[in-house]
Every structure is written in structure tokens, then in C-alpha cells.
Amino acid sequence: MDLALLRTFVTVHRAGSFTRAAALLGLSQPAVTSQIRTLERQVGRPLFLRQARGVTPTTIGDELAHKAAPHLDALVKIAESGLEEDSSLRTLHLAGPPEFTAERALPALTELTGEDGQGFALRASFGTADEVLEGLAAGHHDLAISTVRPRGALLTATALCDEEHVLVAAPHRAEQIGAGSLRRTGPAALERVPVVEVHESLPFVARYWASVFGSRPVCPGTVIVPDLRAVLACATAGAGLAVLPRYLVAGALERGEVVALQEPAVPPLRTYFLAVRTGTLAMPHIARAHEWLERAAADWC
């Protein structure tokens, strides 16, 4: 049985789609379809059931995948070990949200880019949760940090850490609002206060309002910037209130540049996930970076 056909088959099985498998393999969809048909003729049985969205393996397809996949993964591991003799060939491609990746992940991983013989080159890109997961599935990234847990068998995700959200404003804004009265009035005291956010839909504020106040925000969005660090800068300058991750705003809180308008007993949380393509943790440089980030994240929570 042709190993190339088996490799294509296992990729389709994990991806659940000829289209996604073609992107991962760098082949056209017709080429993937042709290879699967060839393998089905050799086996003498259908391996997948075609559906409107993707494919589902038959019983025979599942059995073949469970038998073949570990051996193919082992071959990939052997090939990767051979490449490690030349460290210049090891490059880790990381993707994630710009703020968290820049403030947390990249500083942690730079320790692994040294000249100890075990290091690797590091390339990073930023994007939304959907963008980084799509890029990971397509083979553009090795690791992806996302606030969305991926579905399906193609990607495997591990919960990395929880991010606490804090409602903040510049000191003079807090005085105008009367932050101490929020416990009595709730969100009503904030209805006329401008908001700094990353999107017109006010995703951070809406999540905070739903979690803490049990309502939807009615405050106007005054400044919209697609980066939480810019949101913090605008809030510090007095543009309006903002909901920000505690890790990002901790320094400004300590320096008194902003103040927390509220400290709820149960603060809103958002979970980050560390995702890889299933089977790629057999590659040493990806496994090492994955383990390193998990260890570092223990101090981030």
C-alpha cells in the first residue's frame, strides 16, 4: 500500500474534509479526492461517507486510520529528528492574539531561542481566534493561542490559563462616575459614560455587563481601536471606561494611572487555549515550546 496514499487518508480522517486536508498537504482538492478513490479501490471498501460539509469515516475507514496513523506519526518523528542535526532548519511558527502573545507568550519562548544546541528560530503572527485556528489547520502555524476551543479531530487544544477582566477608568473619570456608588446603582451610573473598546460591538464591555450586572451595556462607544494596549492608553488619557485583562492593566493600576471601578466577588474570566494540529507534538521543537508555555502559564493565572 502506497505510503503517500495513507498519508493523504490519515490527513483527511483527521481534518474531516477533503478541502482542509488539501490545504494541509499542499495539494489540490481533486488530487486528494483522486488519492482517496485509489486507496478505496485497493481496499475494496469505501473509507468515507461524503456529506454536505466534509466527510465522515466508515467503520473500515476508522479501523484503517487507527492502525496506520501511529506508524505515520512515528515516521514524521524520525524525519524531524534527522532535521534537528541542523538547528537552522527548526523554526517554530506561533500565532495568537496580539496583546497576549506579545505580553505573555513571546517573552516566555525567547528563552528557547538561545544557542544551547536545543533552540529554534521563532516566527510569530497575530490574528483573531478564527484566523489563527484556520491558519493552524492550514499548516501555516505550529502553535496557536486562541480564546476559542477548536472543534473536530484535526486540532488538539489544551487549556492554558484564565484571564481576569477588570473595569477601569482614569482617576478623574472615576470621580465623575462616583465609583463608590456602583454597588447601589449598578450599571445605571455608567449609562452616559463613554467607552473605549476594540470593536463596535463592545465585546469586552458586553461580556463584563452580562457576567457582573446581568444586563446589556447601553453606554456609547467613543473610541474604537483594534488593540487592547491602545485601549489602555486611551482609557489612561481619560477617553472613557474600559474593560481590560488584569495582566495588561496591573502596572497602570499600581501606578494610579487608572483605577478599578469595581471588584466583583466573581470577576469575569476568559480562557486561553493552546492548540496544535493533532500528531504534531511528536515533533520535538513543537513539543518543547508547548510544554514551556504550559509551565509559564502556571504563573499567569
C-alpha atoms as one frame of an Amber mdcrd trajectory, in Angstrom:
protein
   0.000   0.000   0.000   1.387   3.401  -1.041   2.543   5.481   1.950   1.591
   8.687   0.150  -1.986   7.433  -0.158  -2.030   6.522   3.518  -0.680   9.935
   4.476  -3.436  11.623   2.492  -6.028   9.281   4.005  -4.940   9.967   7.599
  -4.915  13.717   6.943  -8.473  13.583   5.565  -9.548  11.442   8.527  -8.180
  13.994  10.992  -9.368  17.044   9.079 -12.844  15.713   8.351 -12.741  17.437
   4.994 -11.072  16.991   1.607 -10.700  20.775   1.359  -8.909  21.195   4.705
  -6.759  18.137   4.040  -5.738  19.535   0.660  -4.633  22.788   2.335  -2.582
  20.891   4.908  -0.932  18.688   2.287  -0.330  21.441  -0.245  -2.385  19.556
  -2.847  -5.427  20.430  -4.897  -8.784  19.060  -3.744  -9.188  16.951  -6.917
  -5.779  15.375  -6.200  -6.844  14.457  -2.676 -10.147  13.064  -3.948  -8.310
  11.005  -6.571  -5.890   9.570  -3.999  -8.712   8.575  -1.658 -10.567   6.889
  -4.502  -7.407   4.991  -5.444  -6.982   3.804  -1.867 -10.650   2.813  -1.666
 -10.210   0.693  -4.807  -7.182  -1.006  -3.242  -9.039  -1.680  -0.001 -12.193
  -2.668  -1.825 -14.438  -0.714   0.547 -15.496   2.928   0.936 -13.444   4.746
   3.558 -15.533   7.920   3.886 -19.154   8.961   3.605 -19.438  12.238   1.681
 -21.656  14.843   3.354 -22.673  18.428   2.662 -19.946  19.678   4.985 -16.925
  17.409   4.968 -16.723  13.657   5.268 -17.347  11.020   7.949 -15.202   7.861
   8.107 -16.840   4.498   7.646 -16.139   1.698  10.121 -13.418   0.390   7.806
 -12.030   3.922   7.497 -11.828   4.304  11.270 -10.098   0.931  11.637  -7.525
   1.762   8.967  -6.841   5.188  10.483  -6.284   3.753  13.967  -3.848   1.211
  12.550  -1.954   3.490  10.167  -1.823   6.846  11.976   0.618   5.905  14.784
   3.106   4.499  12.295   2.888   7.536  10.028   3.365   9.815  13.043   6.428
   7.787  14.020   7.892   8.275  10.543   7.322  12.030  10.835   9.100  12.000
  14.191  12.074  10.136  12.700  12.252  12.619   9.843  12.060  15.551  12.246
  14.839  14.085  14.412  17.038  13.911  11.359  16.421  17.564  10.611  17.440
  18.520  14.131  21.086  17.938  13.291  20.909  21.355  11.617  19.289  23.762
  14.080  18.765  26.300  11.311  16.017  24.026   9.940  13.958  24.226  13.148
  11.566  27.144  13.045   8.567  27.448  15.327   5.606  29.335  13.886   3.383
  30.783  16.615   0.098  32.635  16.172  -2.225  34.280  18.647  -3.963  37.474
  19.732  -1.515  40.398  19.534  -1.638  41.575  23.159  -1.469  38.209  24.932
   1.104  36.831  22.511   3.315  39.913  22.838   2.987  40.324  26.602   2.956
  36.684  27.697   3.870  34.037  25.138   6.765  35.622  23.259   8.773  36.668
  26.348   8.413  33.122  27.676   9.517  31.476  24.431  12.533  33.690  23.787
  14.427  31.626  26.357  14.206  28.724  23.901  15.823  30.615  21.036  19.321
  30.577  22.558  22.463  28.878  21.359  22.406  25.885  23.702  22.030  23.441
  20.847  18.350  22.943  21.680  16.994  26.265  20.485  14.940  27.114  17.434
  14.052  30.093  15.295  10.791  31.770  16.213   8.255  33.394  13.912   5.072
  34.998  15.239   1.901  36.311  13.646  -1.204  37.880  15.123  -4.885  37.431
  14.391  -8.357  36.763  15.719  -9.285  33.390  17.199 -10.820  32.231  13.911
  -7.858  33.453  11.881  -5.179  31.746  13.965  -7.095  28.452  14.134  -7.699
  28.464  10.375  -4.011  29.186   9.830  -3.060  26.352  12.163  -5.358  23.921
  10.366  -3.909  25.005   7.014  -0.366  24.338   8.217   0.766  27.971   8.384
   1.422  27.787  12.157   2.776  25.147  14.542   1.140  26.503  17.701  -1.897
  28.735  18.071  -3.140  30.585  21.133  -6.872  31.122  20.976  -9.785  32.141
  23.172 -11.917  29.590  21.290 -11.524  25.840  21.784 -11.250  24.251  18.326
 -13.673  21.504  17.342 -13.062  18.311  15.432 -10.185  15.855  15.335  -7.822
  17.959  13.209  -6.724  20.216  16.079  -5.950  19.366  19.693  -6.260  22.044
  22.393  -5.096  22.397  25.983  -6.484  24.982  28.409  -3.583  27.350  29.049
  -4.799  29.935  31.586  -7.718  32.127  32.604  -7.701  35.867  32.065  -9.493
  38.095  34.585 -11.247  41.194  33.247 -11.271  44.499  35.147 -13.490  47.556
  34.675 -11.203  50.618  34.784 -11.111  54.340  34.111  -8.762  57.254  34.670
  -8.953  58.677  38.238 -10.848  61.826  37.229 -13.345  59.738  35.278 -13.867
  57.520  38.335 -14.625  60.601  40.426 -17.178  61.816  37.874 -18.852  58.410
  37.822 -18.841  58.055  41.594 -17.328  54.596  41.556 -18.306  54.004  45.170
 -21.987  54.219  44.240 -21.824  51.421  41.678 -22.802  48.846  44.272 -26.078
  50.716  44.822 -26.882  51.911  41.327 -25.319  49.170  39.251 -24.784  49.909
  35.554 -27.194  52.861  35.609 -24.341  55.084  36.813 -22.377  54.178  33.677
 -25.015  54.709  31.004 -23.721  58.129  29.936 -20.018  57.340  30.281 -18.088
  56.877  27.012 -16.388  53.565  26.351 -13.054  52.603  24.802 -13.236  49.225
  23.039 -11.680  47.032  20.373 -14.821  46.715  18.240 -18.130  48.488  17.674
 -19.946  45.501  19.213 -18.229  46.241  22.564 -17.194  42.597  23.148 -15.280
  43.137  26.409 -17.826  45.514  27.922 -20.753  43.312  26.849 -19.150  40.239
  28.437 -18.471  42.148  31.652 -22.012  43.587  31.823 -23.578  40.154  31.248
 -21.389  38.490  33.878 -21.451  41.155  36.611 -24.674  43.104  36.046 -26.769
  40.528  34.211 -27.670  43.072  31.560 -26.544  44.557  28.253 -24.493  47.765
  28.106 -26.138  50.946  26.888 -23.050  53.149  27.181 -21.790  54.691  23.922
 -18.593  53.585  22.204 -16.448  56.674  21.811 -13.034  55.291  20.849 -12.694
  52.018  18.942  -9.166  50.671  18.437  -8.296  47.054  17.499  -5.595  46.579
  20.158  -6.056  46.302  23.913  -2.821  48.182  24.558  -4.246  51.146  22.667
  -7.483  50.773  24.645  -5.460  51.073  27.852  -3.619  54.144  26.572  -6.903
  55.858  25.672  -8.534  54.946  28.984  -5.476  56.269  30.843  -5.801  59.529
  28.913  -9.398  59.822  30.116 -11.267  58.908  26.926 -13.667  56.676  28.825
 -14.072  53.497  30.803 -12.681  50.187  29.526 -12.742  46.503  30.374  -9.226
  45.071  30.188  -7.316  41.925  31.187  -5.778  42.279  34.632  -2.341  41.190
  33.387  -2.366  44.079  30.917  -3.659  46.744  33.296  -1.868  45.681  36.501
   1.029  48.123  36.072  -1.271  51.068  35.351  -3.344  50.199  38.431  -0.243
  50.124  40.639   0.920  53.484  39.289  -2.514  55.032  39.785  -2.916  55.830
  36.087  -6.276  54.049  36.139  -8.475  52.777  38.943 -10.727  49.738  39.156
 -14.342  50.875  39.232 -15.445  47.598  40.755 -14.019  44.439  42.311 -16.781
  41.836  41.920 -16.635  38.730  44.087 -16.588  36.590  40.942 -14.774  38.519
  38.204 -15.406  37.727  34.540 -12.884  35.271  33.131 -11.810  34.269  29.633
  -9.887  31.063  28.944  -6.944  30.826  26.566  -6.263  27.561  24.741  -3.004
  26.306  23.251  -3.764  24.417  20.046  -1.727  22.202  17.716  -2.518  20.003
  14.757  -3.182  16.514  16.015   0.000  14.426  15.899   2.477  17.317  15.615
   3.518  17.119  19.271   5.674  14.242  18.050   7.955  16.967  16.648  10.472
  17.861  19.381  10.618  21.631  18.838   6.810  21.926  18.916   6.555  19.667
  21.963   9.222  21.668  23.806   7.552  25.009  23.092   4.156  23.583  24.086
   5.500  22.288  27.389   7.367  25.541  28.066   4.252  27.646  27.574   2.233
  25.370  29.841   4.824  25.772  32.590   4.989  29.540  32.155   1.195  29.807
  32.218   1.099  28.375  35.739   2.368  31.796  36.908  -0.027  33.769  34.709
  -3.279  32.660  36.324
